Amino acid sequence: MKSILLSFFLICLFGCATPVANKNTVGQKFPIVKANYLSGESVTLPNVGAIEREVERVIILVGYVQKSQFDVDRWTIGLTETNVTLPIVEIAVINQWLPEVFAKKLDQSMRDGIPKNLWKSVITVYDEAQKVRDFLGTTNPLNARAVVIDSDGT
């Protein structure tokens, strides 16, 4: 429990430093970003989308701070209840200057709260987090960003 509270504190503390105006990214390519699944495997975004999953499109839900998880969950429940069949991937975007020891602890805390079979649907972005922030914007960081990416990364 202490590690979860520490993780939430760190996400809130380091989540979004300087706000970036939200952007309409329709028709634009998602930036190339190196990240990791909670399962430990590395991934290069936007390959998490249709390319890797061999589907035409994938829904990506991006959160910047711990409290945006509530919004991510609402999106997930709503999409599931309306029988959306596209794969859904959650991405936690966390400041790159978070020390590695805290990053590992944060990832473990997330693993502790998520069933193992879903670890391949949750990605943490540390080192290249600013690319995602600049692409989507961070105004109102409690709100998750919902993005549909096609097989071209658009």
N, C-alpha and C positions, 0 to 999 in steps of 0.2 A: 504494500500500500504506500509506503514511504517513497519508493522509487517512482510510482505512478504520479504522486503529488509533485515530486521533484521534476519529473518530465513535463507535467502541465505547466509548472512555474517557468521552466526554461523556454518552452514554446511561447508562452505569453511574453516573457522578457525579451526573447530574441526574434520573435516571429516576423514583424514587419518594422524595420527601422524608419525609413523615409517613405512616405506614401508616394505612389506612382499613379497618375490618373488612369482610370479604367479605360480600356480600348475596345472598339469593335474589331474583332479579328477575323470576321467572316472572309473567306477566300485567301487568307494568309497562311503561310507555312509555320507550323509550330517550331520553335527554336530547337536546335540539336543540343541536348543536355544529357550529361552522364549522371546516372543515379543508380540506386539499388532497390531491389524488391526486399520486403521484410524477410523473405526466405533466404536472403544473402546473395542471390545472383545479381550481377550487374546488368544494366539495361541502358540503352541509349534512346532517349525520347526523340522523336515521336514513334519509334519502332514498337513501343508498347501497344500501339494501336493496331490497326488492321494488318499491317505487315507481319507482326509477330503472331497474331492470333488467327491469321488467315480468314478474316472477315472483311467486309467492305468498309465498315466504320466501327468505332468504339467510342464510348462516352468516358470522358475523363473529368473527375471531380477534384478540383484543386483547393486545398486549404492552406492558409498562411499562419493561423494561430490555433491553439488547442480548442478554443471555443467555436471555431468554424466547423468542428466535427459534428455539432448539432445540425448544422445546415447540410453537411455532407450526408448525414443519416436521413434527413428529410428527403433529399433528392433520391437517395437509394431506395427508400421505402416507396416513394411516389412512383418512381420508374418501375419498380418491381410489381407494385399493385396494378399498374396500367399495362402490364404484360409486355413491356419493352424488352425485346430480345437481344439487343446489342450488349456486348460485354461492358462492364462498368469497372473502371480502375480509379482508385483513390491515390492522389499524390499530395504528400505533405511537403511543403516548400519551407525550408528552414534556413536561417542565415548561415552563410558559408563560414563565418568565423567562430562558429560553435566548436569548442575544443573536441577533439576526437573521442576522448573518454566520455564526455557527455552525450555525444552523438550515438555511441554504442549503447549507452544506458537508455537513451530515449527510444532507440529502435527496439531494445529488449522490452521496455515498458509497453510499447505498442504491440509487440508480439504476445505479451502476457494477456492483453485484452482482446485479442482477435484469434478466432479458431485457426489452427495451422493450415487448413485447406484454403484459407483466404489470404495467406501471406503473399501469394503470387499476384494478388490484386491490389496490393498496397505498396507504394513506392515512396521512398524518402529522397529528397533532393537537397543536398547541402552545398557542395562546392560551386555549382552553377545556378544557384537559386535566383540570383539577380536576373538571369536571362528570362526566367519564367515570369518574374515580377514585372520586368520591363515590357514583356509581350502582352500580358493580360491586364496589368494594373493591379493596384492594391488598395484603392479607395474602399473604405468599409471592409476591413480585413476579416470581420466576423462572418461575412457572407462568402460562401464557397463559390468558386467559379466553375461553371458547367460548360464543357467544351466537347463537341463531337469532331473527331479527327478521322479522315478517310485514309485509304491505303497509300496515298501520296504524302501524308503528313499535313494535309491542309484542313 
